Each structure stands twice: as structure tokens, then as C-alpha cells.
Amino acid sequence: MAKRILISTALVLLTACGLATTRPKMEMRMAQAAFLAAKEAEAQTLTPGLYRKAEYYYLKAKSSYKRKYFNKAKQYAILSKKFAERAEELSINKKALENL
């Protein structure tokens, strides 16, 4: 009986360790790079709405990561990257159209 309890406990502990989330390091780096690229493309003046969304989600991702809410941090980082890339793309297009 004691052996069965010990095996069950060990199984539960091993399963719990396997379910632990990993730190979203890559997503955070990608979001940071996209946000900085949007900033360099002057997205804050050319596409302020998208830039503000990217900034908002990037700050939320950093805050969640700091608090060790890694699932939320990953979601926010992905959203930040999406909005930052779109802001950068539209900013570059607007600059190109202005130079015609």
C-alpha cells in the first residue's frame, strides 16, 4: 500500500513538472525587435494608432514576464509584434508615397 502511494505521488510530481510553462524568451525578443524597428520607421508619427497598440502590448508583456505570468507575457508579446510590424510596414509605405 505504501509503495503504491509513493509511486502515485512520484507520478503526480513528475507530471506537474512537465506542465510547467517555459519563459517566452524568443517571443519577448521578437516583440522588442519589432517595436524598435517600428520606432526607427517613425511609426509613432506616421501610424500612431498601431504604434500605441504595439507599445501597450509590449509593456503588458514586460510586466507579465516580470511577474512570472509567462502565458500572458507570450500572448502580449505576440500581439505587440503583430501591431509593431504592421505599424512599421505602413510607415515605410507612407514615407515612400510622400517621396513620389
LUMNUVEX-785460 format. One record per atom (N, C-alpha, C, CB): x, y, z; residue in three letters. Coordinates in steps of 0.2 Angstrom, whole numbers, plus 5000, padded with zeros to 4 digits. Glycine has a CB too. Layout:
! LUMNUVEX-785460
XYZALA ...
! end
This chain:
! LUMNUVEX-785460
500449945000MET 500050005000MET 500450065000MET 499550005006MET 500950065004ALA 501450125005ALA 501850134998ALA 501950115011ALA 501950084995LYS 502350084989LYS 501950114983LYS 502550014986LYS 501250094983ARG 500850124978ARG 500750204979ARG 500150084979ARG 500650224985ILE 500650294987ILE 501250334985ILE 500450304994ILE 501850304986LEU 502450334984LEU 502550334977LEU 503050294987LEU 502350284973ILE 502350284966ILE 501850344963ILE 502150214963ILE 501250344966SER 500750394964SER 500950464965SER 500050374967SER 501250474971THR 501550544972THR 502050564967THR 501750544979THR 502550514966ALA 503050524961ALA 502850544954ALA 503550464961ALA 502350504952LEU 502050514946LEU 501650584945LEU 501550464944LEU 501350604950VAL 501050674950VAL 501550724950VAL 500550674957VAL 502050724954LEU 502550774954LEU 502950774947LEU 503150754959LEU 503050724944LEU 503450724938LEU 502950754932LEU 503650654936LEU 502350734933THR 501850764928THR 501750844929THR 501150734929THR 501750864935ALA 501650934937ALA 502350974934ALA 501650944944ALA 502850944935CYS 503450974932CYS 503450984925CYS 504150934934CYS 503250934921GLY 503150934914GLY 502650984912GLY 502950864912GLY 502151004916LEU 501651054914LEU 501851124915LEU 501051044917LEU 502451134918ALA 502651204920ALA 502851244913ALA 503251204924ALA 502651304913THR 502751344907THR 503451364906THR 502251404906THR 503651374900THR 504351404899THR 504351474898THR 504751364893THR 504851504899ARG 504951584899ARG 504951594891ARG 505551604902ARG 504551644889PRO 504451664882PRO 505051704880PRO 503751694880PRO 505651684880LYS 506251724879LYS 506251754871LYS 506851694880LYS 506051704867MET 506151714860MET 505551764858MET 506051654856MET 504951754860GLU 504451804859GLU 504551874861GLU 503751774862GLU 504851874867MET 504951944870MET 505551974866MET 505251934877MET 506051944864ARG 506551974859ARG 506251994853ARG 507151924858ARG 505851954850MET 505551964843MET 505052034844MET 505151904841MET 504752034849ALA 504252094851ALA 504652154852ALA 503852084857ALA 505252154855GLN 505652204856GLN 505952234850GLN 506252184861GLN 506252184846ALA 506552204839ALA 506052234835ALA 506852144836ALA 505452204834ALA 504852234830ALA 504652304833ALA 504252194830ALA 504652314839PHE 504452384842PHE 505052434840PHE 504352374850PHE 505652414841LEU 506152464840LEU 506252474832LEU 506852434842LEU 506052424828ALA 506052444821ALA 505452494819ALA 505952374817ALA 504952484822ALA 504352524821ALA 504552594823ALA 503752504825ALA 504952604829LYS 505152664832LYS 505652704827LYS 505452654838LYS 506052664824GLU 506552684819GLU 506252714813GLU 507052634818GLU 505652674811ALA 505252694805ALA 504852754806ALA 504852634802ALA 504852784812GLU 504452844814GLU 503752824814GLU 504652904809GLU 503552764816ALA 502852744817ALA 502452784822ALA 502852674818ALA 502752814827GLN 502452854832GLN 502152914829GLN 502852874837GLN 502352944823THR 502053004820THR 501652984814THR 502653054818THR 501852934810LEU 501552914804LEU 500952864805LEU 502052884799LEU 501052824810THR 500452774811THR 500352774819THR 500552704808THR 500152824822PRO 500152824829PRO 499652774832PRO 499952894831PRO 499152754829GLY 498652714832GLY 498952644833GLY 498052704828GLY 499252614828LEU 499552554828LEU 500152554833LEU 499752524821LEU 500552604832TYR 501152614837TYR 500952604844TYR 501552674835TYR 500452644846ARG 500252644853ARG 499952574855ARG 499652694854ARG 499652534851LYS 499452474852LYS 500052424853LYS 498952444847LYS 500552434849ALA 501152394850ALA 501452404856ALA 501652404844ALA 501552474858GLU 501852494864GLU 501452464870GLU 501952574864GLU 500852474870TYR 500352454875TYR 500552374877TYR 499652464874TYR 500452334871TYR 500552264872TYR 501252244874TYR 500352224866TYR 501752284872TYR 502452274874TYR 502552284881TYR 502952314869TYR 502252334884LEU 502352354891LEU 501952304895LEU 502052424892LEU 501352284893LYS 501052224896LYS 501452164896LYS 500352214893LYS 501752144891ALA 502152084890ALA 502752084895ALA 502452074883ALA 503052144895LYS 503652154900LYS 503452144907LYS 503952224899LYS 502852174909SER 502552174916SER 502352104917SER 501952224916SER 502052074913SER 501852004914SER 502451954915SER 501351974909SER 502951964911TYR 503551924911TYR 503851934918TYR 504051944906TYR 503952004920LYS 504252014927LYS 503851984932LYS 504252094928LYS 503251974932ARG 502851944937ARG 502751874936ARG 502151974937ARG 503151844931LYS 503151774930LYS 502451744928LYS 503351734936LYS 502051784924TYR 501451764921TYR 501651754914TYR 500851814921TYR 502051694912PHE 502351684906PHE 501851674900PHE 502751624906PHE 501251644902ASN 500751634896ASN 500551694894ASN 500251584899ASN 500351744899LYS 500051804897LYS 500651844893LYS 499851844903LYS 501251844896ALA 501851884893ALA 501951854885ALA 502451864897ALA 501851794884LYS 501951764877LYS 501351794873LYS 501951694877LYS 500751794875GLN 500151824871GLN 500251894870GLN 499551814875GLN 500451934875TYR 500552004874TYR 501152024869TYR 500652044880TYR 501651984870ALA 502251994865ALA 502051974858ALA 502851944867ALA 501651924857ILE 501451914850ILE 501051964847ILE 501051844850ILE 500551994851LEU 500152044849LEU 500552114848LEU 499652064854LEU 501052124852SER 501452184851SER 501852174845SER 501952184857SER 502152114843LYS 502552104837LYS 502052114831LYS 502852034837LYS 501452094831LYS 501052104826LYS 500852174824LYS 500352064827LYS 500752214829PHE 500552284828PHE 501152324827PHE 500252314835PHE 501752304829ALA 502352344828ALA 502552334821ALA 502952324833ALA 502552274818GLU 502652254811GLU 502252294807GLU 502652184810GLU 501552294808ARG 501052324804ARG 501252404804ARG 500352314806ARG 501352424810ALA 501552504810ALA 502152514806ALA 501552524817ALA 502652474807GLU 503252484803GLU 503152484795GLU 503852434805GLU 502752434793GLU 502652424786GLU 502252484783GLU 502252364785GLU 501752504787LEU 501352564785LEU 501752634785LEU 500652574789LEU 502152634790SER 502552694790SER 503052704784SER 502952694797SER 503352644782ILE 503852644777ILE 503452654770ILE 504152574776ILE 502852634770ASN 502452644764ASN 502252714763ASN 501852604764ASN 502052744769LYS 501852824769LYS 502452864767LYS 501652844776LYS 503052844770LYS 503652884768LYS 503852874760LYS 504252854772LYS 503752814758ALA 503852804751ALA 503352844746ALA 503852734749ALA 502752854748LEU 502252884745LEU 502352964745LEU 501552874747LEU 502652984751GLU 502753054751GLU 503353074747GLU 502953074759GLU 503853034746ASN 504453044742ASN 504253044734ASN 504953004743ASN 503653024732LEU 503553024725LEU 503453094722LEU 502952984724LEU 
! end
